């Protein structure tokens, strides 16, 4: 998905004749800590909440205020991963989207980005989560996929992260299956270390078991 497809149409922009107080009010209304300053559809700067709070006079006009040189932006045709990197590196709450000519098109909010990440990672789909721990040199996505397929399990998403504490690679598998006992057994047979397993079905079984115990106790 491209940056231009994530643009929010409801978040306003700031203008030079706006006051710091108005900027703070808008940020509070939209639960943001930053808003873009735009003039004649040109993106000039990203105004920050902390910056305005340091002003002696909150009614100072933005055009007269010492603004931060911070001007992060992403091109309209950029992949959303590029936006994600900027959000993470610069601790942003919004990220303006511009054309190659610098025309302001809109902005991406952290909520919009989180929503698309959830879609790409299959968060909303039913199924279990499995976390493997492997040596980086032993990581093979093709082998992991083959093991899953041999158990008739579909991998909805695969994510990896290097654990600096162990120097090992953690592989997060989101599957379409809630019962993963067979899959776990196969991975263990291939000498994979299972670090975590989260299964909705196991949680439901535990709730049912506790309910049955309660009913038996009541009927005694």
N, CA and C of each residue as an Amber inpcrd file, in Angstrom:
protein
   660
   0.8420000  -1.1910000   0.0000000   0.0000000   0.0000000   0.0000000
   0.8820000   1.2460000   0.0000000   0.4570000   2.2670000  -0.7760000
   1.2430000   3.4910000  -0.9140000   0.7940000   4.5540000   0.0710000
   1.6980000   5.5000000   0.3220000   1.4290000   6.5610000   1.2960000
   0.1630000   7.3340000   0.9610000  -0.0620000   7.5990000  -0.3140000
  -1.2230000   8.3980000  -0.7070000  -2.5490000   7.7080000  -0.3820000
  -2.5130000   6.3900000  -0.2160000  -3.7240000   5.6520000   0.1080000
  -4.0520000   5.6840000   1.5970000  -3.1490000   6.2210000   2.4080000
  -3.3460000   6.2710000   3.8570000  -3.6720000   7.6700000   4.3610000
  -3.8490000   8.6050000   3.4490000  -4.0740000   9.9940000   3.8360000
  -5.3880000  10.1530000   4.5920000  -5.3160000  10.8510000   5.7200000
  -6.5150000  11.1790000   6.5000000  -7.1600000  12.4320000   5.9130000
  -8.4650000  12.4200000   5.8180000  -9.1790000  13.5630000   5.2340000
  -9.8320000  14.4440000   6.2920000  -9.6470000  14.1200000   7.5490000
 -10.3530000  14.8630000   8.6010000  -9.4390000  15.7600000   9.4340000
  -8.1550000  15.5070000   9.4300000  -7.2320000  16.2890000  10.2690000
  -6.8920000  17.6060000   9.5700000  -7.0830000  18.7350000  10.2470000
  -6.8120000  20.0410000   9.6270000  -5.3240000  20.3750000   9.6080000
  -4.9990000  21.4440000   8.9070000  -3.6260000  21.9520000   8.8850000
  -3.5930000  23.3000000   9.5900000  -2.3930000  23.7800000   9.8820000
  -2.2060000  25.0920000  10.4850000  -1.7880000  26.0940000   9.4130000
  -2.1350000  27.3560000   9.6630000  -1.7900000  28.4390000   8.7440000
  -1.0060000  29.5080000   9.4970000  -0.2350000  30.3230000   8.7890000
   0.6170000  31.3250000   9.4570000  -0.1300000  32.2640000  10.3930000
  -1.4030000  32.5710000  10.0940000  -2.1680000  33.4960000  10.9260000
  -2.8410000  32.8060000  12.1090000  -2.6410000  31.5220000  12.2580000
  -3.1560000  30.8140000  13.4370000  -2.2610000  31.1180000  14.6340000
  -2.8490000  31.0920000  15.8030000  -2.0740000  31.3110000  17.0260000
  -1.5900000  29.9840000  17.6000000  -0.6420000  30.0730000  18.5120000
  -0.1850000  28.8740000  19.2000000  -1.3130000  28.2370000  19.9770000
  -2.1830000  29.0530000  20.5690000  -3.3120000  28.5350000  21.3340000
  -4.2500000  27.7290000  20.4480000  -4.4950000  28.2240000  19.2300000
  -5.3650000  27.4920000  18.3090000  -4.7200000  26.1710000  17.9090000
  -3.4180000  26.1970000  17.6710000  -2.7090000  24.9630000  17.3080000
  -2.8350000  23.9230000  18.4120000  -2.6700000  24.3790000  19.6680000
  -2.7930000  23.4520000  20.7960000  -4.2100000  22.9030000  20.9040000
  -5.1890000  23.7630000  20.6500000  -6.5850000  23.3250000  20.7230000
  -6.8810000  22.2520000  19.6720000  -6.3890000  22.4520000  18.4680000
  -6.6070000  21.4700000  17.4040000  -5.8880000  20.1580000  17.7100000
  -4.6690000  20.2520000  18.2180000  -3.9250000  19.0370000  18.5750000
  -4.6630000  18.2600000  19.6550000  -5.1770000  18.9750000  20.6320000
  -5.9210000  18.3190000  21.7040000  -7.2000000  17.6860000  21.1770000
  -7.8790000  18.3830000  20.2800000  -9.1340000  17.8680000  19.7130000
  -8.9290000  16.5830000  18.9360000  -7.8160000  16.5030000  18.2050000
  -7.5580000  15.3300000  17.3660000  -6.5690000  14.3580000  18.0170000
  -6.2270000  14.5990000  19.2840000  -5.3390000  13.7130000  20.0400000
  -4.0010000  13.5120000  19.3270000  -3.4010000  14.6280000  18.9170000
  -2.1250000  14.6160000  18.2210000  -1.1440000  15.5190000  18.9490000
   0.1240000  15.3530000  18.6730000   1.1530000  16.2210000  19.2650000
   1.8560000  17.0560000  18.2040000   1.4410000  16.9270000  16.9410000
   2.0510000  17.6670000  15.8420000   0.9890000  17.9540000  14.7820000
   1.1590000  19.0620000  14.0870000   0.3130000  19.3980000  12.9380000
   1.1670000  20.1390000  11.9140000   0.8970000  19.9600000  10.6250000
   1.7030000  20.6360000   9.6020000   1.2820000  22.0890000   9.4030000
   2.2550000  22.9320000   9.1450000   2.0140000  24.3200000   8.7730000
   2.0590000  24.3950000   7.2440000   0.9770000  24.8990000   6.6580000
   0.8430000  24.8960000   5.1990000   0.5120000  26.3070000   4.7100000
   1.1910000  26.7390000   3.6550000   0.9310000  28.0410000   3.0280000
   0.7920000  27.8330000   1.5290000  -0.3470000  28.2870000   0.9850000
  -0.5930000  28.1440000  -0.4630000  -0.3470000  26.7140000  -0.9230000
  -0.8200000  25.7910000  -0.1250000  -0.7060000  24.3520000  -0.4130000
   0.7390000  23.8560000  -0.4250000   1.6280000  24.6150000   0.2020000
   3.0190000  24.1990000   0.3400000   3.2940000  23.8720000   1.8090000
   3.8930000  22.7250000   2.0340000   4.2190000  22.2810000   3.3920000
   5.4910000  22.9740000   3.8600000   5.3780000  23.7280000   4.9850000
   6.5080000  24.5080000   5.4680000   7.2200000  23.8890000   6.6610000
   6.4400000  23.3820000   7.6160000   7.0590000  22.8940000   8.8410000
   6.0750000  22.0270000   9.5980000   6.6090000  21.2220000  10.5070000
   5.7660000  20.4230000  11.3890000   5.8050000  21.0740000  12.7690000
   4.6780000  21.6520000  13.1660000   4.5860000  22.3650000  14.4380000
   4.3310000  21.3580000  15.5540000   5.1260000  21.4730000  16.6350000
   5.0440000  20.5080000  17.7150000   4.4300000  21.1180000  18.9750000
   3.6780000  20.2970000  19.6790000   3.0200000  20.7190000  20.9100000
   4.0280000  21.2250000  21.9380000   5.0860000  20.4770000  22.1950000
   6.0810000  20.8580000  23.1960000   6.7160000  22.2080000  22.8790000
   6.8850000  22.4580000  21.6120000   7.4860000  23.7130000  21.1680000
   6.5920000  24.8920000  21.5570000   5.2890000  24.7810000  21.3330000
   4.3530000  25.8780000  21.6430000   4.2180000  26.0600000  23.1510000
   4.2420000  24.9660000  23.8940000   4.1060000  25.0530000  25.3470000
   5.2510000  25.8310000  25.9900000   6.3710000  25.9520000  25.2830000
   7.5120000  26.7090000  25.7980000   7.3930000  28.2070000  25.5320000
   6.3950000  28.6060000  24.7280000   6.2350000  30.0280000  24.4220000
   5.7020000  30.7710000  25.6420000   6.1480000  32.0030000  25.8160000
   5.6020000  32.8370000  26.8810000   4.1950000  33.3090000  26.5420000
   3.9550000  33.5750000  25.2670000   2.6460000  34.0590000  24.8330000
   2.0120000  33.0420000  23.8840000   1.0080000  32.2640000  24.3330000
   0.3830000  31.2620000  23.4730000  -0.4390000  31.8680000  22.3440000
  -0.7170000  33.1970000  22.4190000  -1.4900000  33.8530000  21.3620000
  -0.5950000  34.3940000  20.2450000   0.6800000  34.0760000  20.3290000
   1.6040000  34.4740000  19.2670000   1.2190000  33.7950000  17.9650000
   1.2550000  34.5680000  16.8680000   0.9440000  33.9930000  15.5610000
   2.0760000  33.0850000  15.1060000   1.7150000  32.0310000  14.4150000
   2.7270000  31.0800000  13.9410000   3.7170000  31.7340000  12.9920000
   3.2520000  32.7100000  12.2370000   4.1570000  33.3620000  11.2810000
   5.2370000  34.1780000  11.9990000   4.9750000  34.5360000  13.2590000
   5.9450000  35.3350000  14.0140000   6.7550000  34.4980000  14.9920000
   6.4520000  33.2410000  15.0540000   7.0730000  32.3730000  16.0640000
   8.3220000  31.6890000  15.5120000   9.2820000  31.4010000  16.4000000
  10.4610000  30.6190000  15.9820000  10.0660000  29.1480000  15.8440000
   9.9010000  28.7050000  14.6380000   9.4410000  27.3440000  14.3930000
  10.6010000  26.3790000  14.2190000  10.3300000  25.1440000  14.5120000
  11.3370000  24.0980000  14.3910000  11.6560000  23.8380000  12.9190000
  12.9110000  23.5380000  12.6210000  13.2720000  23.1910000  11.2400000
  12.7870000  21.7950000  10.8470000  12.1650000  21.0860000  11.8100000
  11.6800000  19.7300000  11.5350000  10.6600000  19.7590000  10.4080000
  10.9360000  19.0150000   9.3530000  10.0430000  19.0080000   8.1930000
   9.9870000  17.6110000   7.5620000   9.6630000  16.5950000   8.3320000
   9.5810000  15.2500000   7.7510000   8.3890000  15.1360000   6.8150000
   8.5560000  14.3610000   5.7960000   7.4700000  14.1330000   4.8400000
   7.7640000  12.8640000   4.0620000   6.7480000  12.3560000   3.4100000
   6.9050000  11.1770000   2.5740000   6.2460000  11.4570000   1.2310000
   6.8480000  10.9630000   0.1670000   6.2940000  11.1710000  -1.1610000
   5.0170000  10.3430000  -1.3430000   4.1360000  10.8470000  -2.1790000
   2.8430000  10.1950000  -2.3820000   2.9740000   8.7570000  -2.8660000
   3.9970000   8.4570000  -3.6450000   4.1470000   7.1210000  -4.1980000
   5.0220000   6.1990000  -3.3730000   5.4100000   6.6320000  -2.1760000
   6.2700000   5.8080000  -1.3250000   5.4690000   4.6750000  -0.6900000
   6.1510000   3.5750000  -0.4340000   5.4960000   2.4630000   0.2640000
   5.2900000   2.8340000   1.7230000   4.2560000   2.2760000   2.3410000
   3.9630000   2.6720000   3.7180000   5.0640000   2.2510000   4.6950000
   5.9450000   1.3370000   4.3190000   7.0680000   0.9750000   5.1800000
   8.0090000   2.1730000   5.3780000   8.1230000   3.0120000   4.3340000
   8.9570000   4.2030000   4.4610000   8.3510000   5.1580000   5.4900000
   7.0200000   5.2670000   5.4590000   6.3250000   6.0900000   6.4590000
   6.5230000   5.5150000   7.8530000   6.4500000   4.2110000   7.9540000
   6.6210000   3.5450000   9.2450000   7.9980000   3.8460000   9.8290000
   9.0230000   3.8300000   9.0020000  10.3880000   4.1040000   9.4680000
  10.4960000   5.5290000  10.0110000   9.8790000   6.4800000   9.3110000
   9.9350000   7.8680000   9.7640000   9.1660000   8.0430000  11.0750000
   8.0180000   7.4020000  11.1880000   7.2500000   7.4620000  12.4350000
   8.1000000   6.9570000  13.5950000   8.7900000   5.8580000  13.3690000
   9.5970000   5.2520000  14.4350000  10.8380000   6.0980000  14.7500000
  11.5670000   6.5060000  13.7260000  12.8230000   7.2280000  13.9390000
  12.6080000   8.5890000  14.5930000  11.5320000   9.2910000  14.2040000
  11.3220000  10.6700000  14.6460000  10.2280000  10.7980000  15.6990000
   9.6640000   9.6640000  16.1370000   8.6110000   9.6690000  17.1630000
   7.4660000  10.6060000  16.7500000   6.9220000  10.3800000  15.5570000
   5.8870000  11.2530000  15.0090000   4.4870000  10.8010000  15.4180000
   3.5630000  11.7570000  15.4090000   2.1480000  11.4130000  15.5600000
   1.4200000  11.5980000  14.2290000   2.0160000  12.4100000  13.3390000
   1.4970000  12.5770000  11.9720000   2.6800000  12.6810000  11.0170000
   2.4100000  12.3880000   9.7550000   3.4470000  12.5000000   8.7310000
   2.8230000  13.0560000   7.4570000   3.2080000  14.2640000   7.0360000
   2.6730000  14.8440000   5.8110000   3.0500000  14.0370000   4.5680000
   2.1450000  14.0360000   3.6060000   2.3670000  13.3960000   2.3100000
   2.4230000  14.5030000   1.2620000   3.4660000  14.5070000   0.4570000
   3.6480000  15.5690000  -0.5230000   3.9350000  14.9900000  -1.9090000
   3.8100000  15.8640000  -2.9180000   4.1990000  15.5050000  -4.2740000
   5.6810000  15.8200000  -4.4510000   6.2300000  15.4590000  -5.5870000
   7.6360000  15.7610000  -5.8540000   7.8810000  17.2700000  -5.9460000
   6.8310000  18.0080000  -6.2410000   6.9440000  19.4580000  -6.3270000
   6.7500000  20.1280000  -4.9730000   6.5240000  19.3250000  -3.9260000
   6.3550000  19.8810000  -2.5950000   4.9400000  20.2610000  -2.2570000
   3.9820000  19.9260000  -3.1080000   2.5780000  20.2330000  -2.8350000
   2.0770000  19.3300000  -1.7030000   1.3780000  19.9470000  -0.7760000
   0.8390000  19.2030000   0.3590000  -0.4300000  18.4720000  -0.0590000
  -0.4790000  17.1520000   0.1860000  -1.6390000  16.3520000  -0.1910000
  -2.5030000  15.9660000   1.0100000  -1.9020000  15.8980000   2.1750000
  -2.6020000  15.4500000   3.3720000  -1.5930000  14.8130000   4.3120000
  -2.0930000  14.1240000   5.3020000  -1.1580000  13.5050000   6.2430000
  -1.6140000  12.1100000   6.6570000  -0.6500000  11.3530000   7.1210000
  -0.9060000  10.0240000   7.6710000  -0.8500000  10.1410000   9.1840000
  -1.8290000   9.5890000   9.8590000  -1.7990000   9.5830000  11.3250000
  -1.2630000   8.2450000  11.8180000  -0.8360000   8.2490000  13.0680000
  -0.3280000   7.0140000  13.6580000  -1.4140000   5.9490000  13.6920000
  -2.6670000   6.3740000  13.9300000  -3.7810000   5.4210000  13.9650000
  -3.9990000   4.7730000  12.6070000  -3.9110000   5.5720000  11.5310000
  -4.0660000   5.0260000  10.1770000  -2.9850000   3.9890000   9.8830000
  -1.7720000   4.3190000  10.2790000  -0.6500000   3.4130000  10.0220000
  -0.8060000   2.1220000  10.8200000  -1.2440000   2.2450000  12.0690000
  -1.4460000   1.0670000  12.9060000  -2.5310000   0.1630000  12.3270000
  -3.5790000   0.7720000  11.7840000  -4.6800000  -0.0040000  11.2080000
  -4.2060000  -0.8190000  10.0040000  -3.3960000  -0.2210000   9.1440000
  -2.9360000  -0.9460000   7.9600000  -1.9320000  -2.0220000   8.3380000
  -1.1220000  -1.7650000   9.3740000  -0.2000000  -2.7910000   9.8500000
  -0.9660000  -3.9980000  10.3730000  -2.0600000  -3.7330000  11.0750000
  -2.8860000  -4.8180000  11.6040000  -3.4570000  -5.6570000  10.4690000
  -3.8640000  -5.0040000   9.3920000  -4.3980000  -5.7420000   8.2380000
  -3.3300000  -6.6180000   7.6000000  -2.1430000  -6.0550000   7.4100000
  -1.0680000  -6.8050000   6.7630000  -0.5710000  -7.9620000   7.6210000
  -0.7380000  -7.8560000   8.9240000  -0.2650000  -8.9110000   9.8090000
  -1.3560000  -9.9050000  10.1840000  -2.5180000  -9.7750000   9.5770000
  -3.5940000 -10.7370000   9.8250000  -4.1220000 -10.7180000  11.2410000
  -4.0020000  -9.5720000  11.9260000  -4.4190000  -9.4900000  13.3200000
  -5.9060000  -9.7840000  13.4900000  -6.7160000  -9.3330000  12.5240000
  -8.1610000  -9.4760000  12.6550000  -8.6540000 -10.8630000  12.2600000
  -7.7830000 -11.6580000  11.6460000  -8.1800000 -12.9930000  11.2160000
  -8.0930000 -13.9790000  12.3820000  -9.0510000 -14.9080000  12.4710000
  -8.9650000 -15.9220000  13.5280000  -7.7800000 -16.8530000  13.2940000
  -7.1870000 -17.3080000  14.3820000  -6.0490000 -18.2150000  14.2600000
  -5.0900000 -18.0350000  15.4170000  -4.0850000 -18.8930000  15.4670000
  -3.1270000 -18.8850000  16.5540000  -1.8150000 -18.2210000  16.1820000
  -1.0310000 -17.9280000  17.2070000   0.2900000 -17.3350000  17.0380000
   1.3440000 -18.2900000  17.5660000   2.4340000 -18.3910000  16.8110000
   3.5340000 -19.2550000  17.2040000   4.8250000 -18.4690000  17.0540000
   5.6690000 -18.4850000  18.0910000   6.9440000 -17.7870000  18.0330000
   8.0710000 -18.8040000  18.1330000   8.8770000 -18.8550000  17.0820000
  10.0320000 -19.7490000  17.0400000  11.2790000 -18.9590000  17.3990000
  12.2760000 -19.6460000  17.9340000  13.5680000 -19.0420000  18.2180000
  14.6290000 -19.8370000  17.4700000  15.3370000 -19.1620000  16.5560000
  16.3220000 -19.8520000  15.7240000  17.6100000 -19.0460000  15.6640000
  18.6810000 -19.7330000  15.3530000  19.9340000 -19.0420000  15.0620000
  19.7600000 -18.3310000  13.7150000  20.2230000 -17.0880000  13.5920000
  20.0490000 -16.3510000  12.3310000  20.5220000 -17.1250000  11.1100000
  21.6300000 -17.8630000  11.2540000  22.1620000 -18.6040000  10.1040000
  21.2900000 -19.7920000   9.7210000  20.4190000 -20.2170000  10.6460000
  19.5680000 -21.3680000  10.3810000  18.1700000 -20.9860000   9.8850000
  17.8970000 -19.6950000   9.8180000  16.5500000 -19.2580000   9.4230000
  16.2910000 -19.5640000   7.9490000  15.1960000 -20.2640000   7.7070000
  14.8040000 -20.5900000   6.3360000  13.2860000 -20.4780000   6.2290000
  12.8310000 -19.4190000   5.5800000  11.3940000 -19.2090000   5.4250000
  10.7670000 -20.3240000   4.6060000  11.4980000 -20.8070000   3.6060000
  10.9480000 -21.8720000   2.7590000  10.7160000 -23.1440000   3.5650000
  11.6330000 -23.4560000   4.4800000  11.4570000 -24.6540000   5.3090000
  10.2970000 -24.4760000   6.2840000  10.2030000 -23.2930000   6.8770000
   9.1030000 -23.0170000   7.8130000   7.7620000 -23.1270000   7.0860000
   7.6890000 -22.5620000   5.8860000   6.4490000 -22.6370000   5.1070000
   6.1290000 -24.0780000   4.7330000   7.1640000 -24.8500000   4.3960000
   6.9340000 -26.2600000   4.0280000   6.3970000 -27.0460000   5.2130000
   6.9270000 -26.7940000   6.4040000   6.4500000 -27.4830000   7.6040000
   4.9930000 -27.1220000   7.8760000   4.6740000 -25.8380000   7.7180000
   3.2910000 -25.4040000   7.9220000   2.3590000 -26.0750000   6.9190000
   2.7630000 -26.0980000   5.6600000   1.9370000 -26.7090000   4.6180000
   1.7400000 -28.1960000   4.8640000   2.7630000 -28.8640000   5.3950000
   2.6430000 -30.3000000   5.6560000   1.6090000 -30.5910000   6.7430000
   1.2940000 -29.5660000   7.5470000   0.2700000 -29.7120000   8.5740000
  -1.0430000 -29.0460000   8.1600000  -1.1270000 -28.6940000   6.8730000
  -2.3140000 -28.0330000   6.3270000  -2.6290000 -26.7420000   7.0730000
  -1.5680000 -26.0080000   7.4000000  -1.6780000 -24.7220000   8.0790000
  -1.2290000 -23.6270000   7.1210000  -2.0230000 -22.5650000   7.0280000
  -1.6740000 -21.4200000   6.2020000  -1.0540000 -20.3380000   7.0760000
   0.0870000 -19.8150000   6.6360000   0.7350000 -18.7180000   7.3550000
   0.1590000 -17.4000000   6.8370000  -0.5870000 -16.7180000   7.6900000
  -1.2000000 -15.4550000   7.3040000  -0.1830000 -14.3210000   7.3140000
   0.8170000 -14.4140000   8.1790000   1.8990000 -13.4270000   8.1910000
   3.1120000 -14.0310000   8.8830000   4.2830000 -13.5310000   8.5040000
   5.5490000 -13.9640000   9.1100000   6.3640000 -12.7140000   9.4120000
   6.7750000 -12.5660000  10.6770000   7.5960000 -11.4280000  11.0680000
   8.8040000 -11.9220000  11.8490000   9.9120000 -11.2330000  11.6840000
  11.1380000 -11.6280000  12.3910000  11.7220000 -10.4320000  13.1280000
  12.4020000 -10.7310000  14.2360000  13.0950000  -9.6930000  14.9890000
  14.3220000 -10.3040000  15.6510000  15.4230000  -9.5610000  15.6260000
  16.6430000 -10.0080000  16.2960000  16.5580000  -9.6690000  17.7760000
  16.7290000 -10.6720000  18.6230000  16.7160000 -10.4520000  20.0600000
  18.1470000 -10.1790000  20.5170000  18.4690000  -8.9380000  20.8810000
  19.8540000  -8.6200000  21.2590000  20.3010000  -9.3450000  22.5240000
  19.3530000  -9.7600000  23.3570000  19.7140000 -10.4490000  24.5880000
  20.2060000 -11.8620000  24.3620000  19.6870000 -12.5020000  23.3150000
  20.0570000 -13.8950000  23.0330000  20.8510000 -14.0460000  21.7440000
  20.8980000 -12.9470000  20.9450000  21.5510000 -12.9840000  19.6230000
  20.8520000 -13.9680000  18.6900000  19.6040000 -14.2990000  19.0120000
  18.8430000 -15.2150000  18.1680000  17.7130000 -14.4830000  17.4610000
  17.1720000 -15.1410000  16.4560000  16.0940000 -14.5800000  15.6660000
  14.7680000 -15.1390000  16.1760000  13.8290000 -14.2390000  16.4850000
  12.4820000 -14.6600000  16.8560000  11.5890000 -14.5430000  15.6290000
  10.9130000 -15.6240000  15.3060000  10.0610000 -15.6810000  14.1160000
   8.6140000 -15.8110000  14.5700000   7.8260000 -14.7810000  14.3090000
   6.4130000 -14.7730000  14.7040000   5.5620000 -15.2420000  13.5330000
   4.8280000 -16.3210000  13.7440000   3.9540000 -16.8830000  12.7130000
   2.5020000 -16.6780000  13.1140000   1.7460000 -15.9850000  12.2730000
   0.2940000 -15.9030000  12.4780000  -0.3420000 -16.9280000  11.5420000
  -1.0750000 -17.8830000  12.1150000  -1.6360000 -18.9740000  11.3290000
  -3.1510000 -18.8660000  11.2380000  -3.7280000 -19.6810000  10.3640000
  -5.1830000 -19.7240000  10.2300000  -5.8030000 -20.7990000  11.1150000
  -4.9750000 -21.4330000  11.9320000  -5.4510000 -22.5280000  12.7760000
  -5.3530000 -22.1520000  14.2430000  -6.3850000 -22.5290000  15.0000000
  -6.3620000 -22.2940000  16.4390000  -5.7130000 -23.4710000  17.1680000
  -5.9640000 -24.6630000  16.6670000  -5.3280000 -25.8510000  17.2500000
  -4.0020000 -26.0810000  16.5390000  -2.9080000 -25.8290000  17.2290000
  -1.5840000 -25.9060000  16.6030000  -0.7050000 -26.9870000  17.2060000
  -1.2980000 -27.9200000  17.9380000  -0.4970000 -28.9620000  18.5820000
   0.2940000 -29.7800000  17.5630000  -0.3580000 -30.1260000  16.4560000
   0.3300000 -30.9010000  15.4210000   1.4640000 -30.1200000  14.7940000
   1.2300000 -28.8310000  14.5440000   2.2650000 -27.9720000  13.9610000
   3.4440000 -27.8320000  14.9110000   3.1500000 -27.6300000  16.1850000
   4.2080000 -27.5040000  17.1940000   5.0450000 -28.7830000  17.2510000
   4.3730000 -29.9290000  17.2350000   5.0820000 -31.2070000  17.2930000
   6.0220000 -31.3710000  16.1000000   5.5590000 -30.9320000  14.9240000
   6.3950000 -31.0570000  13.7230000   7.6090000 -30.1420000  13.8140000
   7.4020000 -28.9250000  14.2530000   8.5340000 -28.0050000  14.4070000
   9.5510000 -28.5630000  15.4080000   9.0560000 -29.1080000  16.4900000
   9.9640000 -29.6800000  17.4930000  10.7150000 -30.8810000  16.9280000
  10.0630000 -31.6350000  16.0590000  10.7220000 -32.7780000  15.4320000
  11.8720000 -32.3210000  14.5390000  11.7400000 -31.1020000  13.9940000
  12.8030000 -30.5380000  13.1580000  13.7520000 -29.6640000  13.9760000
  13.7050000 -29.8510000  15.3050000  14.6350000 -29.1850000  16.2390000
  14.4540000 -27.6670000  16.3230000  13.2360000 -27.2100000  16.0870000
  12.9400000 -25.7990000  16.2970000  12.5840000 -25.5750000  17.7640000
  12.9940000 -24.4400000  18.2980000  12.6410000 -24.0740000  19.6660000
  11.3620000 -23.2500000  19.6450000  10.3480000 -23.7100000  20.3520000
   9.0900000 -22.9840000  20.4430000   9.1810000 -22.0590000  21.6550000
   9.2200000 -20.7630000  21.4110000   9.3470000 -19.8180000  22.5250000
   7.9850000 -19.4910000  23.1420000   6.9970000 -19.2370000  22.2820000
   5.6520000 -18.9520000  22.7720000   4.6260000 -19.5740000  21.8370000
   3.4510000 -19.8370000  22.3830000   2.3130000 -20.2470000  21.5660000
   1.0610000 -19.6130000  22.1570000   0.2840000 -18.9760000  21.3110000
  -0.9600000 -18.3550000  21.7420000  -2.0880000 -18.8970000  20.8740000
  -3.0050000 -19.5830000  21.4990000  -4.1020000 -20.2090000  20.7580000
  -5.4270000 -19.8000000  21.3720000  -6.3040000 -19.2230000  20.5460000
  -7.6320000 -18.8400000  21.0090000  -8.3960000 -20.0580000  21.4950000
  -8.1850000 -21.1740000  20.8100000  -8.9210000 -22.3850000  21.1700000
  -8.5240000 -22.8610000  22.5630000  -7.2290000 -22.7720000  22.8940000
  -6.7840000 -23.1850000  24.2170000  -7.4090000 -22.3100000  25.2960000
  -7.5040000 -20.9890000  25.0120000  -8.1210000 -20.0950000  25.9780000
  -9.5990000 -20.4210000  26.1550000 -10.2830000 -20.7170000  25.0500000
 -11.6930000 -21.0680000  25.1310000 -11.8820000 -22.3690000  25.9020000
 -10.9930000 -23.3340000  25.6690000 -11.0840000 -24.6080000  26.3910000
 -10.9000000 -24.3960000  27.8870000  -9.9680000 -23.5020000  28.2560000
  -9.7300000 -23.2430000  29.6670000 -10.9510000 -22.5880000  30.3130000
 -11.5830000 -21.6690000  29.6060000 -12.7810000 -21.0280000  30.1330000
 -13.8980000 -22.0400000  30.3130000 -14.0460000 -22.9410000  29.3140000
 -15.0910000 -23.9570000  29.4070000 -14.8380000 -24.8960000  30.5840000
 -13.5520000 -25.2610000  30.7630000 -13.2110000 -26.1560000  31.8680000
 -13.5350000 -25.5050000  33.2130000 -13.1720000 -24.2280000  33.3470000
 -13.4670000 -23.5240000  34.5920000 -14.9640000 -23.3840000  34.8170000
 -15.7080000 -23.1650000  33.7350000 -17.1620000 -23.0550000  33.8450000
 -17.7640000 -24.3890000  34.2950000 -17.2930000 -25.4770000  33.7030000
 -17.8060000 -26.8050000  34.0730000 -17.5110000 -27.1160000  35.5360000
 -16.3170000 -26.7460000  35.9990000 -15.9610000 -26.9710000  37.4020000
 -16.8770000 -26.1720000  38.3300000 -17.1900000 -24.9450000  37.9200000
 -18.0690000 -24.1030000  38.7230000 -19.4740000 -24.7110000  38.7980000
 -19.9700000 -25.1900000  37.6460000 -21.3090000 -25.7810000  37.6060000
 -21.3620000 -27.0500000  38.4890000 -20.2990000 -27.8510000  38.4290000
 -20.2630000 -29.0610000  39.2630000 -20.2430000 -28.7140000  40.7340000
 -19.5060000 -27.6130000  41.0650000 -19.4390000 -27.2100000  42.4640000
 -20.8040000 -26.7270000  42.9580000 -21.5020000 -25.9740000  42.1140000
 -22.8110000 -25.4340000  42.4920000 -23.8360000 -26.5370000  42.6970000
 -23.7240000 -27.6030000  41.8680000 -24.7140000 -28.6870000  41.9360000
 -24.4460000 -29.6650000  43.0650000 -23.3080000 -29.5130000  43.7680000
 -22.9800000 -30.4430000  44.8570000 -23.9160000 -30.2290000  46.0520000
